[in-house]
Amino acid sequence: HRLSATRTKGATHPTVTSTPPTSRASVYPHVCACAKAEPPSSLRMRNICVRIALAKESAVLWAAIKEQLQGVEGAMDGGQRVWAPHPDEGYQLGLIVDVSTDTLTVDPLQGGKSVVASYDEVFPAADEGAPDVDDNCSLMYLNEATLLHNLRMRYTKGQIYTYVANILLAVNPNKEVGGLYTSEVIRRYNGRSLGTLPPHVFAIEEIRIQAARTDIGLISPSYADKAYREMKSMRCSQSIIVSGESGAGKTESTKFILRYLTESYGARAGIIEQRIVEANPLLESFGNAKTMRNNNSSRFGKFSEIHYNAKHEVVGGHVSHYLLEKSRICSQSAEERNYHVFYRMLAGASPDMRQALGLQDGASFTYLNPASLHDPNLQDEEEFSHLTHSMDCIGLSPSEKADLFRVVAAVLHLGNVSFEENTKDKKGGSVVSVGSMTSLEGVAGLLGLEKAELQRSLTSRVMTTTKGGNLGTIINVPLKPDQACNARDALAKALYTRLFSHIVKRVNQCFPFQSSAHYIGVLDIAGFEYFQVNSFEQFCINYCNEKLQQFFNSRILREEQDLYKKESLGVTEVMFMDNQDCIDLIEHKKSGVVDLLDEECKLPKGSPQHFTDIVHSRHKDHFRLCLPRKSKLPFHRNLRDDEGLMIRHFAGAVCYMTAEFLDKNNDALHASLEQMVAVSKDDFIKQLFPDATATSGSASSPSSSPSSRTKKLALVSVGSKFRTQLNSLMEKLKTTGSSFIRCLKPNLTMVPGQFVGGQILSQLQCAGMISVLELMQGGYPSRAQFSDLYKMYQPNLPARLSGLDPRTFCRALFRATGMRDGDFKFGISRVFFRPGKFAEFDQIMKSDPDSLREMVAKVQSWLVCTRWRKVIFGAISVLKREDSCNYHLF
């Protein structure tokens, strides 16, 4: 049995490992030794209970053990407060009333049914009335239950930010918090260290300067000023990774960070600083939507970079985007909406604009969910004004704005084009219904296309024969009504996604730069997702989160523990799950799910069922992959084996329905639609489809063959493209310093003030915070090179101390400040600090000259005393040696 160590503040204990004895005689000395190994007050309850269970066969030994337990706050008398699991709130306070070999029985303090739980599910609780703390590393007991309780206490007080060492936890308040993000608050956090002010998203930028100045990896100074200061000192680009579920507040946190960076350090950039901030409303309008979990959910990932020159001044910016959700353009779930821009345009467009674009009431458009047209929580008309203001701020001309809205309107009208069977066509083709001819004309006019050409391209496709006597013959294949609807939706998705890519490109052009020394990047991407129905979008999002979790483990856990070993600190190793096998299952060349999906898409008659069977057969014995029938949910167990894939991710098992994987993975239009947009009379439409224009140009040359002009375009794989983008992003993150913000969603209903502990606990586990707690328990999250710490004080040192050895100086400084041995630890090349202790040195550095001189005087005094003790010790040693020699002479 493996008995885990006690988690108490400032104390680490080795893991106790025992083998079940074969006889009662061998049990007694083992249990007695365990009971007397350390003071009872520092034993964890689960260890105590196991020892009792091993010993209770003997009345004599039971009495001895019970006597040992007298000091453990009356544990056997029901006086020990513990945290026991709760299905809804995560954990609940209770008292131990009974113990058995494998479980504990706990009576909840709030009343209710007793809880029977295993030892690993019960955690010690602090005394009643213990206050909340800014940094969870300062808790008396460091475990997931106390972390959850601390978050709850702070949330009820309106304190939404909390640290776990250098990681910031942000609980979404689901309301505007007055006075929390003002310019005055920005000025207060500028240059301040963690511990001097309450936790805040503005403080994350503070930590980096500390780390830069002192070679800190995991640190605990202050989050939006951190990245700038570390970039400036370390001359290294920085990344801030904002993660969390939909509705956890990632988008808002990203905006606040960018605002802090530009307002604090971009004042000299002038219009560039303004454009970086004002680009957000534009991207949100076209890339965000209301979902069941969030009123302003980002349906794409983005990495926003602010670039600086060698003088650390803002010179420009750049935005990279990932995986826009295309399926939302054509259909939305109940109570959800399409992208914001559709509703904002309909609500705020002027009469002239409405007439020019043929806009009507939102209920008349098929692509808009009629149940969610008007939301009292969303101010569409007001937001339209913000959108147009954002366009003006980034430098879009009136004609450019008109082009954007024209394509948006064309997508809406395209959704109203319906089809019916062509009774005159014996091949079972389709035609545009009479009732939707007006919409067809509107689309053709807005896109600069011929009405007849648009109708023909939507109801038929051009193909080339590849075998037989008429090899290379061009034929028109009529499409059935459902196939024509698919072609219409594919064109709508292509138009909107190309438009969004153009907007991102245009945003990047509004703050150009020739060169930069470094940058600070903020990554805002969807967190781990799992629903009852999970499709290709969830697969890609969770694949991304597997990569990010691996990066988190590597940067926070693996590299940290490797450094502890290198510096010979003797810190207990923390075990965590390596998810490389899951990543390989998804992205491995030829055998990974992404490549198998691409191969299926290339087959003439590829099907989701065949693809699913191939994946299961290729990875039959893979630990991470199993059949849907093994799911815990009845809905998934009813699926056939060829209808789904269940993958065990780091955050839990997810069952993916593969019915739409092939269609969603193919990002190419068929040849007829590609050639249609290529001959558009509108230059802006041609600009959105440069590849189609190039294909059309080459196909129009006399030397080109019919096959080259009309064959189906090669597969443009969404999965492969996303894999390439993701690997590029990971390489970029690995070359930068990293900070992490974990956003948490307190409830599913987006109600302010409601804290559902079970949901928060699940998010903490998915974010890997439990492993971080274990590392922080026995770790030293702050560290500094001896030489760097010495240089911080060198300008204030007198000449007689300027040549002092840096290591000796650091030791003298710690003794002079009265730091305890448990607050720091000396490694081979640097000193390591317990959480929060490094801030004391930063505060001294920023204090007035008199305080610095006083500190230097204390250092000098400690050195004199130490050297004097050495002289006395040396003199006594010489006298003893002399006496010893005289003794032997006689």
N, C-alpha and C positions, 0 to 999 in steps of 0.2 A: 504494500500500500504506500502511495506517495502522499506525504503530509505536507501541505504547502506552508510557507513561512508566514509569520505574523506580520500584518501590515500596520505598523504604527509609525507615527511621525518621528522622523529622524532616526529610525532604527531599522536595520536589515538583519535577517536571520537566515542561516543556510537552510536549504530544503532538507527535510528529514525523510530518509528512505528506509523502509523496513521490509523484511520478508516475513510472512506469516510463520510463526514457530510451529514445530511439529509436535511438541508436547507441552503440558501445562508447566512443567519445571522450567522450560526455557522461556516461558512467557514472563514469569515473575521478575527476573533481573532486568529484562528488556523494558518492561513497563515502569519499573521503579526508576531506572535510569532516565527514561523519558520524562517522568514526572518531576525529577529533580534537576533536569538539565538547565533550566532557566527559571527566573522568578515567575510564579503563577500569574502575576498581573500582566505579563507580556505574552502569555500564551493565547493563541487564537482558540476560540471556542470549539471549532471543529476538531482540532488536535486533542483537546481535553477529552472530548466525547469519545474519540477513537480509543484513547488510552483507557478510559473508564470501561469501554466495551470489552477491551482485551482483558481487563483485570477483574471484572465483577464476578467471575466464577469463585474467587476466593474471598471469604468474609474478612480475613485479616488484611489482605491486600486492599480490599474495598475501603476499609476503614482508613488505611494509610493514604489512599488516593483522596478520599473525601477530606481528610485533614489538610492535604496539600491545596485543595480547592477553596479553603476557607477565605483566602484573600482575593478571590476572583469575583468581587462584588456580589457575593451571594448567588453564584451561578446555579447551584443545586437547590437554592431556596426560591427560585423564580425571580431573582433580582437582576439578571443580566439582560440588558436591552440589546436586541439584535434586529437586523433587517431580514425579513423573510419575503420570499417571492409573492407577488400579487399579479393576477392575470391582466388587470387593467392599468394599475398604477405603477407597475414595475416591481416596487418593493413597499412593504409596510412595516411599521415598528411593532415589535412584540416582545414577549418574555418566554424564555425556554422553560417548558414545563415537564418535558420528558426527553430521554435520550435512548437510542437503540444502537444496534451495531452499525447500521448504514444511514439512519435518518435522525432528524431532530423534530420534536413537536413544539410548535410556537403558538402561544395565544396572542392574537392581535390586541394592542392597547386600545384601539378604537372599538373593540367588541367584534363579534362575529365568530365564524367557525374557525377552529384551530387549523393550523397549517402544518402539514407534514412534508418536510423537504430534506434533501440530501445535504451533507456537510458543505459541499461546494456551492450550494445555493443560499447559504445563510452567512451573513457578514456582521461583525461587531458594529455597534452604534455608539456615537459619542454621548456624553451626558446630556440630560435635558437642559435646554436653554443655550446650547453651544451656538455661537454666532456663525453667520455665513462668512465666506472668505472670497477675496478677489481671485486668488489662485488656488485651484484644487489641490495643488501639491502641499499646501499649508494645512490641510485637514489632519485631524488626529489619526483617523483611519482612512487609508487611501484605497478605495475599492469602488466598484461600479455603483453600489447602493448609496454610498455617501456622496459620490459625484452627482448622482441624480437628485438626491435630497438638497444638496447645495444649489443646484440649478433651480430647483423648485422654489426655495426660499428667496433667492435673488429675483426670480421672475415675478413673484407676488409683490415684491417691493418696487417693481419697475426697472430692475437692473438686468438688462438683457444680455450683457457681455460678461464672460468669465474666461479665465485662462486655465489651461493645463500646461504648465511650464510656458513654452513659447507658442503654443497652439491656441488660437482664439476660438471659443465657442460662442455662437451668436444665436439666441432664441428669438424667432420672429414675433414681435409684439402684435402683429396684425392690426396696427393702428399707427397714426402719426404720433411720435413722441416729441412733444414740444421742448425746444431748447437743447436737443441732444446733438444737432449737427450744424449749428450756427457758425458764423465766421469767428465769433468769440471763442467757441470751443476749439476750433481749429488752431487758433493762436495759443490757447492754453496747452495743447498737446504738442505743439511744435518744439522739438528738441528735448522733450521730457522722457524720463525712463520709467519702466514698469515699476509699480509700487508707490510712486509719488502721486499718481492720479488713478482713478478707477479704470477698469478695463474698458477698452473702446476700439472700434474698428480703425479710428484715426491713429491709434497707438502702434499698430502693426508695422508701420513704416519706421517707427523709432528704433526697433530692435536691431535693424540691420547695421546702423552706424556703430552700435556697440559691438556687434559681431565683427564688423570690418576692422574696427580699431583694435580688437583684442583676439581676432581669429576665433570667434564664437560660432559654433554650429547650432546646437540647441541652447537657447538662451532665454532669459526672462526679463530683459528690459522692456520698453514700450512700443502699434501695428501700422498706421498709414505713413508715418515718418520713418519707420524702420528701414524700409527698402531703399529710400533715397540716401539715408545716411550711410548705410553699408556700401551702396554703390559708390558713393563719393570717397569713402576711405579705402575700400578694398579694390576699387577700380574694376569692378566686376558687375555684370548685369544681374538683375534680380527678378524673381517671379513670385507672384502671390497667387496661390491656388485656392479659389473659392468653390466649395463643393457643398452638396446637400440635395435633399429631395425637392421636387417641384413644390413651390410654395414656402420654401424655407427662408427665402430672403436673399438669394444669391445675387439677383439683378440689382437690388437696392444697395447691397454691400459694395458691389463693384462700382456703382455710380458714386458712392460716398468716397471710396478710395481714390478714384480718378479726380474727383473734385478737390480732395485734400492735396493731392500731389500738384495739381495745376495751380490752385490758389496759394499754396505755401511756397512753391519753388518754380512756378511758371509765370510769375508776374512780368518778368522781362520779355517773355515770349509774345506778349500782346495778343494779337488776333489769333495766333496759333493756340494759345491756352484756351481761349473762348471756344474755338472750333472743336477742340478735343472733347470738351464737356458737352457742347450742343449737338454733337453727333449722336449721342445716346438716344434722344427722343425719336430721331429719324429711324435708327436701327430697331428700336422697340416697336414702332408703329408697324413696320413691315415684317418683323421677325418674332413678335410676341403675340400671345392670344390668351383669352380667358379659358381656363380648364376647370374641371371639378375641384382641383386642389389649389388653384391659384388664379387670381384675377389678372395677373400680369406675368404669365409664364413665358420664359424664353424658350422658343421652340427651335433653337439652334445654339451651338456653342461658339464662343468667341474668345480670342486672345488679343487683348488690347495692349499695345505697347506705347509708352511715352519715351521718346529718345532725347538724350542729353549730349551736349558737346563736352569737350575736355574741361570747360569751366563749370560744368554741372548745371548748365542752363538748358531749358527746353528748346529743342530745335524742330521737333515734329513728332508725328505719331504714325502708327500703322495698326490696322485691324485685320485679323485673320478669322474666317468663319468656318464652321464645320457643321455638316449634316442638318440642313434645314428640313423640317418635317413637311414633306410634300403632300401626304395623304390628307392633311387638314384643309388643303385648298379646295377640295371637291366634296368633302363630307366631314361632319363633326359628330361626336357623341352627344347624347342628350345632355342638356344644360351647359354645353360648351359652345365656344364661338370660333369663327374663322379669325384670320389675322386682323389686328386692330384697325389697320388702314381702311378696310372696306367699310366698317361702320362709321369711322371718323369722317371719311369722305362723304358718305351719304348724309351725315348729320350736319356737317359744316360747310358743304359746297355752296357757292353763291348761285343765284338763279341762272346766270349766264353759263357757269360751269356745268350746272345740271343739264341745261339744254344742249350744250355742246357734246356732252358725254352720254346723253340719253339716260340720265339717272332717274330712277323712280323710287318708290318706297321700298325699304329693305325686304319686305315680305314678298315682293315680286321676283326675287332672285333665288334660284334653286340652290346655289352654292352657299347660301346663308341659312343657318339653322333658325327656322321661324320661332322656336321656343325661347331663343336667347337674343332676340334682336335688341331689346331694350333692357339694360341692366341698371338698376338704381345706384349700384356701387361704381359705375363707370360713367364718366362725363365725356361722351364722345365729341360733342360740339366744342367744348373747351379744349380738349386734347387736339382737335384739328387745328386750332389756332397755334398751339404749341408746336405741332408738326410743321406747319408752314413757316413759323418763326425759326425753327431749327434749320429748315432748308435755306432760308435767307442767311442765317449765321454762317453756314459752311460754304456759302458762295454760289449756290445754285441759281441760275438765271431763270426768268419767267418761262422761257421755252423749255428748259430742262425740267422744271416742275410740271409743266403741262404734259411732257412726254411720260413722266412717271404715272401721273393720274390717268392718262389715256390708256396705258397698258392695264392698270388696275381695273378700269371700267370695262375694258375688252374681256378680261377674265370673267367678270360678273355676267356680261352678256353671253359669253360662250357657254356658261353653265345652263342658260335657258334654251339652248338649241337642242331640240329633241328629234328623235328619229322614229320612223315607222317602216313597216315592210313595203317593199316595192312590188306591187302586184303585177306590174308589167314585166318584171325580170324573172325569168324562169330559174335563174341561178340562186334566187333567194336573197337578193341584195336589199338595200335600204335606201330611203330618201329622207330628206329633211321634212319634218311635218309642216303642214301649211301654217299652223298656229305659231311656229317659231321662225318663220321666214324674216320677220322684222328684226329679231335678235341676230339672225345670220347676217343681215345687211348691216346692222350696227357693228358687229365684229369686223366684217370686211372693211368698213369705212375707217374704223379706229386703227386697224393694223396695216392699212394701205394695200389691201388684197382685192383681187377680183372676186365677186360674189360666186360666180360659177366655179372658179378654181378652188375656192374654199369648200364649197359643197362637194365637189368631186373628190377632194383630198380627204374629207371626213368620211365619205361613204365608200371609198375604194382605196386600194393600195396598189402600187406599181411593183411588179416583180419580174424577174428574168428567169427563163427556163435554164436549168443547169445540166440537163441530160436529155437524151432522145434526139430525134432527127432535127428538131427545130431548136437546137442549142443556141442560147443567147437571144431568143425571141422575147420581146417585151410584151407583157400581158397586164391587163387591169383586172384585179381580183375584187369583186364586190364584197362589201362587209355587211354582215347581218346587223340588225338594230343594236344588239348588245355590244357587238364589236365596234360599231360606229361610236357608241357612247364611250367605250374605252379609249378610242382614238381622240375623241373630244376632250376627255379628262387628261389624257397624256399631253395634249397641246396646251391645255390650261396650266398644268403643272410646270411644263417646260417654260412657258411664258413668265410665270411668276418667279420660278427659281432663277432664271436668267436675269430677270429684273432685279432680284435681290442681290445677286452677285455683282451686277452693275452698280447698285447703290453702294455696296461695300467698297468697290473699286473707286467710285467717285468720292466717297468719304476720305479714302486714303490720299486722294489727289488734293484735298483741301488743306492738308497740313504736310506738304512735302518737305523733304530734307535731302541735302546732297550727301552728307555723311554724319555719323554720330559716334561718340566714344562708347556709350553704354545705353542701356534702356532698362525700364522697369515694366514688366508685363503682368497683366492681371487676367487670369484664366477663369472664365465663367462658363461652366458646362453642366449639363444635367447630371444629377446624381443617379445612383442605382435605382432602377425602376422595376416593379413587378406588379402586374394586375391579373385579373382573372383571364383576360384575353391579351396575350403578349405576341407581338408580331415583329417584323424586321426592324422597326424603329427601336424597340426595346432591346433587341439583340445587339444593335450597334452601340446604343448608349451603355449597356452593361459591359460590352467589350471594352469600350473606352474607360469605364470605371475600373475594370480589372487592371488595365495598364497603369492608371493613376494610383491605384492601391498598391501595386508593386513598387511604383516610384516612392510612394509614401513610406512603405516598409523599408525600402532601401535607404532612403535619406534619413528617416527618423529613427528606425530601429536597428537595421543591420549595420550601417556605417557608424552609428553611435556605439554599439557594442564592440565593433572592431577597434574603434579608437580606445575604448576602455581597456581592451586586451593589450593594445600596443603600448599604452601608457602605464600598464601594470597596476591598475587600480583595484583589482580583485573584486569587482562588482558581479553579483550573481547574474548569470545569463538569463534573458527572457526569451521564451520560445514563442514563435508566431508561425502561422501557416504560410508557406511559400506557394503562390498561385501561378507559378510559371507553367505548370502542366495544363491549367485551364486556358492560359493564353496560347500555348502551343496548339491545343485542341481547336482554337478558333482561327489562328493566323498562320499555322505551319504551312510551308510551301507544299503544294500538291495534295496533301492529305488533310489540311485544315478545312473547317467549315466554309470559310470564305472562298477558297479555291475550288472546293467541290461544288459550291453554288455557281461559280462562274462557269465551270465545265458543263453543268446542267443547263444553264442559260444558252450555251452555244449549240446544244443538241437540236436537231430539227423538230423533234417532238418531245422536248423536255417537259417534265411534270413535277409538281411539288412532291407527289408520292414517291416517285423514283429517286428524287434528291434525298428525301428523308431516309429511305431504305439504304441508300449508298452510305450516308453518314453513320447510320447504326451499324452497318456491316463492317465499315472501315475501322470503327472504334468500338468494337463489340465489348471488349473488356476494359474500357477506359473508365477510371474511377469517377471522372467528372460528368460522364454522359450516361443517361439511363432512359428507359422507355416512359412514356406518359402514364402508363398504368401504375407506376410506382409512386406517383404523386400522392400527397396527403389530401389533396382537394378532390372531391367526387367529380367535379366538372372536368378535370383533366384526366381522371381515370377512365372516363367514358370515351376518350379519344382512341382511335386506332393507332397502331404502332407507326404507320406511315403518315400520320397527320401531325406529329409533333416531336420536338426534341426537348428533353429536360436536362438542363445543364446545372451542375452544382457550382455556383459562383462563390466567391469569398464571403458574400453577404447572405447567401441562402440559395436554395434551388429555385429555378425559374423554368416553367414549361412554356415553350414557344410553339405557336401554331404556324406551320410552314406553308399554309395554303397560298399566301400572297408573297412569299419570299422571292420567287422568280420575277414577278412583275415589278416589285419594288426595287429589285437589284439592277434592273435594266434601265439605264438613264437615257437611252437613245430613242428618238422618234423614228417611225418608219419612213422610208425614202420619200413617199409622197408628201408628207408634212414637211420634211426637211427642205425639199425642193420648193415647196410653196412659199415658205418664209424667206427663202433665198431670193425670190424674185419680187419681194415686196417693194412697193413704191416708196415706202417710208424708210428713210436712212436710219432712224433710231432702231427700228425692228431689225434691220440688217446688222446693226451694231451688236444687238443682243445675241445673234446667231452667226458669229464669224466663221465657225467651222462649216456651217451649212452653205454660207456664201462661197467659201473656198472650194467646197465640193462641187457646187453648181458651176463655178467658173471653170474648173478643170473638166467637168463633164460637157461643157458647151464647146470645148475645142474639137476641131475636126478629127484629130487623131485618136480621141477617146472612143472606147468601144461601148456598145449598148450596155454590156454587163457592168462596166465601171460607172455608167451613169445611173443605173436603176437598181442595182443590187441592194439588198438590205444592209444598212450600216453595221459596221463591226460593233460588238458589244462594248458599251460604256458602262462598266460595272461600278455601282455605287459602293459596294463593299470593298472592292480593291482600292478605289479612290480614297475612301475613308481610312483604310489601313495605311496607305501611303502618307496621308495627311497626319494621322495619329502618330506614326513612327517619327515623322519629321518634328512634330510637336514635342515628343518625348526627348529626342536628341537636344532640342533647344532647351528644355527644362533642365536637363542634366548638366548643361554648361552654365547654369545660373545658380545663384543662391536662392533658397526657397523659403517661403512662409506659407502657413496653412491656416485657412479660416474654415471651420466646420459650421455651416448654418443648419439650424434645427427647427423643425416644424412642430409647434406645441400641440396642435390638434388638427383633425381633418376638415373641420367645418369653418376654419379661418375666423374663429370667434376670439376677440381680444380677451385676455385674462384667464383663459382656460388652459390648464397645463395637464395633459394626459401623459402620465409617467411611462406607461407601457410603450407608447409610440416613440417617446423621446429615447427610451432605453434601446429600442430596436435600431434607431438611427445612430446612436453612439456605438453600438456593436458593429453596424455596417461600416462605420467610418474608421474602425480600427482603434478607437479610443481606449478600449479595455487593455490592449497590449501596451499602449503608451502609459497607462496608469501603472502597470507592472514595472515598466522600465523606470518611470519617474520615482517609484517607491524606493528603489535602491540606487538610483542614478544621480548624476551631477549634470544638470542640463546647461549650466553656464561654465565657460572655461576661457582662459586667457593665457597667451604665451607669457613667460616670465619677462622677456625683454619688452613686449608691448605694454605690459602693465607698468613696468619701470619707466618707460618713456612718457607715460601719462603724467608722471610727477617730476620728471627730470628737470623741466624749466624752473621748478620751485626748490630744487635741492641745492644746499650750499656746496661750495667747492670740495669740502672734505668728504662729501657723500657721493659726488658725481662719479667716482670710479668704483662705486660699490657693485659687487656682483649682483645681477638681477634676481637670482634665486634667493640670495641672502636678504636682499631688500624686501622681497615679497613676504618672506617669513617674518621679518621684523615688522612690516606694516600690519600683518594680521594680528600679531601679538599686541602691537600698540593700540589697535582698535578694539581689543578684547574679544575677538572672534573665537568661538569654541572650536575644538578639533573636529567636531562633527559637521561644521558648516563648510568645510573645504577639505580638499585632499590634493596632495602634491603628486603629480605624475612625473614622467621623465623630462618632458620639455615644457609643460604648462601646469597651471593650477586649475583645479576644478571646483565649482561652487554648487552648493545646494540651491534649490529654487529661491529666487529673490535676493540672494546674498550679493550678487554682482552689482545690483542697483546701489548698494551702500557705497561702493567705490566710485561709481559714476557720480553720485551725489556729492561726494567729497571733492571730486575733480572740478565740479561746477560751483563749489562754494567760494566764499570770499577769500582773499589772500591771507587774512589773519588765521582762518581756520586751517588753511594749507600749511602755513608756517607752524602752527601748533601741532599738526600731524607729523610734520618733519621732525619737530623737536621730540615727539614721542618715539619716533623711529630711532633717532640718535640716542635717546636715553636707553631704549631697549638694547641697542647695540653695545653701549658702554657697559650695561649691567651684564649682558651675555659674555662679553669679552673679559670682564672682571672675574666672572665665575670661572671662565676657562683658565685664567691666570691662577686663581686660587686653587682650582683643581690640579693644575700642573704643578704648583708649588707643593701641595700636599702629596702628590704622587712622587715628586723628587725626594721629599723628606722620608716617605715610607720606603722608597727604594734605598735611600742612604741607610736607614735603620736596618733594613733587611741585610744589606751588605755588611754592616758592622756586626750584626748578629752571627752571620756565617763566618766572619773573620775570627771571632772568639769561640 
